[in-house]
Amino acid sequence: MKRFCKYICLIVLIACVSCGDFLEEYSQDLTYAKTAADLDEILVGEGYMPVASKSAMTSLDGEYYFPWLHVLDDDMKEHVYYANATRNSLSAFYTWAPYPYTNEKNEVVKDNTWERLYKHISVINVVLEKSKDVTGTPEDIARIQGECYFLRAMYYYYLVNFYAKPYSKETADTDLGVPVKTTEYIEDKYFSRNTIAEVYTQMLNDLREAKRLLKGKEKKTIYRANYYAVQAFLSRVYLYMEEYEQVVAAADTVLSASYGLLDYNGLTLSTNSWGQVVPVSTTYRDSPETIFSQGGNAIIQMMSGDYFQISDNLIELFRQNMNDLRLKFCIYEAQYYGAYYKSCKLVDKEDGMVSSNSLIRLPEVVLNKAEALALLGKDQEARGELEKLRIKRMVTANYQPVNYSGSDLIDFIRDERRRELCFEGHRWFDLRRYAVNVCHPFTTEILHDKYEISESSGWSAAYQGTYRLKTYSETPASYVLPIPQHVIEFNRGEMKDNDARPEIEVFNNK
C-alpha cells in the first residue's frame, strides 16, 4: 500500500506542479488499487486536508491552508514588537494588495491554495471513478464515495468564495466562478471559468449524493465526513444562496441528532503556580458541538507572541454584554511586551485538534437556522433558536432573553454569529454575502493599522499608516482574489481574470 501511495503522490506532483496545469489528472493505470481499503487510505492521505506539523509556520507557502483568510477581515490586527517573517509574509493580504501573492521579501510567489484545492479535487475524481472497480463491501464503497462528494463540494466552496464574487441571486448566472472538473481523465484543452451558478449547482449535486450515500453509515471520527456533516454544510451553502426554507430543513436534521451545545456555565478556570490564569479550550475534538474538522489550526500560532491579536472592534462587540461567558473562556489577555487579547478557543492542539478554517460545529447550524428564520420574517421562531445557544453562553443568573424583531433581530443574529464563530474561517465570507443579500444588505469598511520594524526606527515598531478597505459596494474587486498569474498564462487567455483590485487608501490615523 505504501508503494501505491508513493506512486499516486508522484503522479500528483507531475500533474499539478511540473506541467503547471492545475486540472491535469492522475494516470488511469492505477494498478495498485485493488480494494476499497486501498482507496480509503488514499482518500485519507490525499483527499482530506492534512494537519500541519508542530514545527510548521503560518506563512503564505507553508503547511497551513490559507492562513491569510483570518487577516482579511475586521476580527484581527497586528501585534508588533519585533520583526517577524511569518507576520510579514501575510502583509499583502492584511493590506488587501492588488496582487497579494508575495512573501515577506515582497517577492511574487506561486499561489498554493489554488493548486492544493484542485489537487484534492483531482484525487477525488480519480477515487470516485476507481471505486466502481475495486472489491469491498457495498457499504464501504458507498461511504468512500459519499465522503468524496462531500469533500469535492467543500473544495469548490472555498475556491468560488476566494476567487469569485459572492453568490448573488440576480447575477449568479453570469458572474464568473471557477473551473468545474468532475471527470478523472485528461482533457486536451485549456480551461475557462464556469459561472457562479454552475459552481453552486455542482456543489449542491455533490452534497445531495453525499447525503444519500452516507445516510445510515457509522460515524468513524470527526475527521471524516458523515451524514450530519453533509446536512450541516448544506445549511451553510443554502444560506449563502438565500434558500432559507432549505436552510431550515437541513439544520433541523442536524439538530435532531445526538450533538449538543456546551454549557459555559459549567466551565472553570484555574491558575498556575505564578498566579496566572490558565485558559481552557472550548472548541475541541471531543466537544459535543464538533461535527467535522479537517486540516490544522493556524490561529494558535498566529496569536502567540509577536504576530496578531484580536481587534478592538471585536473585543467591544463581546463587551456589549458583560454576562457573556465567551469573554472569560474564549478570549485571553496575554502578555508579550505589553498586554494583548488572543483567541483561546483551542488552547493547545493536544486538547483535541480542530481546524481554524475547515470546521463545522453545532452552533453554526443553530445560527444558520436562526438567520434564515429571521430573513423569512419568522421572528419568534428565530429568537427561539437563538436562545438555545445564548442560554449556554450567558451567566444563567443574569440571563435576559432577546426581544429584537425585524431588521434589528437580523443584525443581532449576525453579531452573535461573529462572536460565536470568530477565528473559524467565517467572517470574511459572511461580510461578502451580507453585502449582496437581497433582504437585508449590510456593508462596512475595515481599517487595518500597519507597523514595520526597521533599523531606522531603532528596531522598534514604526506605524506605517492605516489601510482602509472600503465597503463592497464601493470596491467589489477588493473582496475577490485575483486568479493566479501562472494559471492565466498556462491557459493562454481562456481563463479570464477578475477585475483588477485597486490600490488601497492609506492614511494617518494616529
N, C-alpha and C positions, 0 to 999 in steps of 0.2 A: 504493500500500500504506500510506503514511503517513496518507493520508486515512482509510482504513479503520480503522487503529489508533486515530486520534483519535475516530472515530465510536463504536467499541465501548467505548473508555475512558469517553466521555461517558455512555453508557448505564449503565455500571457505577456511575458516580458518582450518577446519578439513582436507580438501583435500590437501591444499598446505603447511600447517605448521606441523601439528601433524604427519602425515604419512611420511613427508619428500619427497613425490613424487610430483614433480612439474607438472606432467601431469595427476594426479588424477582429476576427473571431478565432477561436481555437481550431486546430486541425480536427477533422471529424474522425481521424484514425485513433480513437481513444480505446485502444485495445486492452488497456489495463482495467477499465471499469467494467466489472462483470456483475456486481451485486448492488442492491440498494445501500448496503453498508458502505461500499466504496464511494457512492455518490454522496451519502450523508457526511462522510469525512471531508470530501471536497467542499461541500456546502458550508460546513462549519469553518474550514480553514480559509476559503476563498470567497464565499458568498456573503458572509457576515463581516461587519466592520471589526477589526481586531482591537484588543485593548492595548494601549501603548505601554511600553516597558517603563519600569520605575525611573530609569535614567533619561527618558525622553524629555525633550524640551518643546515648549509650545511655540514653535517657530512656523513660518509660512510653509516651509517644506519639510517639517518634522513628522513624527508618527501620529500626532493628534489630528483628527479630521476637523477641518475648517474652524480652528480656534478663533479666527478673526470674526466669526459670527457674533461673538459676545462684545466686541468693541465697536460695532456699527451703531448700536442704539443708545438710549439715554439712561441705561442702568449702570454704566461703568465709567470711571475716569482714571487718569494716570495717578500713580503714587510714586513719585520720582525723588530719589536722593542720591543715587549713583547711576553711572552708565549701565545699561542692561541690554544685551544683544537681543534677548527674547522679546522684550517690550518694543524695542526699536524695529524689529522685523515685522511687527504688526502696525507700524505707524501709518503706512499708506492707507490701510483700511480704516484706522482710527480717525484719519483726516479726510476720508472719502475722496482719495486722489482719483484723477481721471482714469489712470491705468494702475491699479493698486498692487499688481503682482511684482513687487520689488522687495528685496531683502534689507537687512539692517545697514548695508553699504549703499543702498539706493540703486542696486543693480537689478535689472529686469530678470525675473526667473520664470520658469515654467509653472503654470497653474496646475498643481497636482490634484486639486479637488475634482475638476472635470475628468481627468484621466482615471482617478480612483473610482469614481462612481460609475463611469462607463465600463471600467474593468469588471466591477461587480456584476453589472448587468450582462456583460459578455459571459461570465461564468454561469450565471443563472440561466441564460438562454441555452447554453450547451447542456447543463444539467437537466433542464426540462425535456430537451429532445432525447437525451440519453436515457432518461427514466422510462421511456417506452420500451426499452430493450433489455434492461437488467433483470436479474432474478431477485425475488424478495416477496414478502407478503404484500397483498394489495393495500393493507393499512399503512405499512411503512412507505411504500411508493407514493401513496396519496398524501401522506404527511410531508414528505420531501417536496412534492410538487406544490402543496399549499404554502409551505414556507417560502419557496421560490417566488411565487406570485406576490406574496406579501412584501418581500424584500424588493422586488423589482418596482412595485408601486411606491415604496418608500424612497427609493433612489431617484425615481423620476420626480417625486415630490420635492426633494432637495434641489435637483437640477433646475426645474422650472421656476422655483421660487428664488433661486440665486441669479439665474441668467435670463430671466424674462420678467415682464411686468406682472403685478398681482392679478389674480383672476378677477375679471370684470364681466358680469353678465352681458353687458352691452357690446363689448369689444373682443371677447374671448375667441370668437370665430375668425377674427382677422389678425389679432395680435400674435406676433411670432413667439413660439415657445422654444423647445429644444428638439433635436432629432430623436425620433422614436424608432428603436430597432428591437424587434421581438423574435427574430429568427437567428438560428445558430450558424448559418452558412455565410461565407464571404460573398459580398455583392460587388460586382465590378462597376462601381460608380462612386461619385462624390456625393456627400450627404448635405441636405439642406434642412431647414428647421420646420418642424410641424407647428401648427397653431397651438396656442394655449388650450383651446377647447379640445383638440385632438389628444394632447398630452393628458389632460384630466380624464377624458373618456377612457384612455388606456389604463390609467391608474384605477378607475372605478371597475373596469372589466377585470383587472388583475385581482383586486380586493374581493370582488364577488366570487371569483374562482377560489381564492384562498379561503374565503368563508365556507364555501361548500365543501372543500377538501379537508379542512381542519375541524369541522364540526364533529364533536364527539371523540376527538383524538385526545389521548392523555397528554397533559402538560408535562414537558420534560424539565424545563428550567425557565426562569425569567429571561435568560439569554437566548431563548429560541422562541419563534413566533408561535402563538396558539390562536384558537378561535376568538378569544376575547381581546387579544391584541389587535386582531383584524377589525373587530367591531369598534374598538376604541379609536383606532386610526381612521376608520370610516367616518366617525363622528367629527373628527378634525377636518378631513377633506371636504365633507359636506358643508361644514361651517364656512370654509373658505369660499365655497361655491354658492353660499346663501340658500342652500336647500334645507330649510330649517326643520321641516317635518321629518326629513330623513335623518337629521342630526339627532332628534329626539328618539327616533326608533332605534338607531344604533346604540345610543347612550343607554337606553333602557335595558338593552340586552346585557351590557356590561354591569350595570347597577344591580341586576338580578342575580349576578354571580356571587362567588364567595369572597370577593375582595372587600376591604373595609377601610374606613378613614381612621388615621392615627389621632388619638386624643392628646393634644399637647398639655392638657391639664394634668396628665399622669406622668409627665416628664420631669426630671430633676437634674440640676447641675451640681457638680462637685468642684472642689478646689484642690490644687496640688500643694506640695509642701512649702511653696513660697507664697501661698495665699492667693494664687491666680485662679481665675475661673477656668474650668476645663469644659470646652464646648462638647455637645453631644450630637451625633448625626440624627437627622430627622428624615432624610431621604436616602434609602439604602436598599440593598438587595432583598433582604427578608422582611421588609416592611409590608404590612397588609395592603398598602396602596400601590405597590410596584407591580405593573402588568408586563412590561417589556423593556429591555435595555440592550443596546449593543454599542461597542466602542468604548473609548476611555473618557476620563473626566479631567478636562484641561483646567477647570476653574480652581481646583486645589492649588495648582502651581501658579496660575495667573494672578491669584490673590495672596501669594505668600511673599512677603518682603517687598522688594523694590520693583513691583510690576504694576498692578492695577488695584483699584478699590471700588467700593460701592459709591455710586454718585449721590450727591447731596439731594437731588431730586427724588430718588427712590427712598432714601432714608426718611425724608419728610413725608412721603406717602405712607410709610409704615407708622409714623408718629401721629397721623391723623386720629388714631385710636390707641391710646396708651394701654388699653386692655388686650391688645393684640400680642399673643404669646410668641409670634414669629419674631418680634423684636428681641426676645430673650433667647430663643432657641435656633433661629435661622441666621441671625446676624451676630457677629462677634467683633468687639472692639479690640483690635490687636495693637501691638507696639512694634514699630520698626522705624527708628529715627523719627519718632512722633506717632501719635495715635492715628489709626485709620480703621475704617469698617470693612470687613470682609465677609463673604458668604461662608457659612459653616453647615450647609445642608448635608453635605457629605464631608465629615471632618477628615477621615483617613480612608484610603482605599481598602484597608484591612477591615473596615466596618461593614463591607459588602459593596463592592464596586457597582455603581450605576453611572450611566453616561451623563455628560453635561450638554449633549446636543441631540441624542437619539434615544430619548427616554419617554415612556408612556406611563403615566400614573393615574390613579383613580380621580384625584382632584381635578385633573384636566377634563375628564369626562363629565364630571359634575358641572364644571364651569362652561363647557361646550353646550350642555343641555340648558343651563340657566340663561346663557346669552341667546340661544336660539328661541327659547320661550319668550324672552323679553322682546326680541325683534318680531315675534309673531303677535305681540300685544297681549300675551297671557301673563300679566304681571304677577298675579297671585301665585301661579304655579312656578314662575321664575324665582320669586322670593323664597318659596318653599324649598327649591333645590339649593339655593344659595345658603339657606340656614343649615342645611345638612353639613356643609363644610365649615361655616363660620362658628358654629357651636363647638366644634372641635379645635378651633384656633384661638378663641377668646377666653378670658378668665370667666369661668362659669358664674361666679358670684356677682359679676358686674355686667352680665351679658344683656345686650339690648338688640332685639330683632330689627332688621332693616325695614324701613317703611317707605322707601322710594318707589316711584312709579314712572312710567313713560321714559322719556329720554334720560332723566336723572338715574333711573334704575339701570339702563344700558351702560351709562358712564360708570356707575358704581361697580357693576359686574366686570367691566373691562379693567378697572383699577384693582379689583380683587384678583383678577387673573394675573395682572402684573406682579402683585405681591406674592401670590402663591407659586407662580411658575418661573420666577426670576432665575436667571442663570441656568436654564434648561433648554435654551435654544428657541424660545417662542417670541420674544419681544420684537425683534426686527421684522419677522414675518407678520406679526399682529399689526404693527404700525403700517405696513404696506396694505394689508387687507382692509383695515379701518378706513384708509384714505379713499378707497373706491367703493365702500359699502353703499348700496342703494338706499337702504332705510335710514341709516344714521351715520353719515360720513364724519370722520374725525381726522384732523391733521395737526401736527405740532412741529416746531423747529427744534433741532437738537444742537446744543453747544458743547464743544469739547475743548478744554484748555490743554495746550501743548507745551511741554517743557523739554529742554535738552541739557545735556551735560557736556561741557567743553572746557578746554584749558583756559580759554579767555575769560570764563566765568569763575575761575578758581576751582574748577571741578565741582561746582555746586549746581543745583537745579536752576536753570535760567528760563523764565517764562518767555515763550516764543510768540504767543498770541492765542486768541480763541477762534476756533474754526466753527462756522455756522452752516449747518445743513438746513436749508430752507424746507418749507413744507412740500409734501409730494405734489400738490397742485402747481407749485411754482417751479420745481426742478425734478420732474419724474425720472429723468435719466440717472440722477444720482442714487436712486433707490434700486438700480439694476446693475449687476456686474457686467462688464464688457465680455464678449466672447473672447477667450484667449487667442492671442495673435497667431500662435502656431497652428491653431485649428482653422482659422480663417485662411492662412497661407496654404495649408495642406489641401483644403477643399477647393482651392483655385476659383474663388468667387461664388461658389454655390452656397456657401454658408454666410448669410448676411449678418453683419454685426448689429449690436444695439445702437441707439442714438448715442452720440458722444457725450460723455459726462463732463459737465462744466468744471472749471476751476472753482474751488470753494472759497467763499469770502472769509478773510481773516481780519480780525480787528482786536484792538487792545481793550480788554475787559477788566483790567486790574488798576 
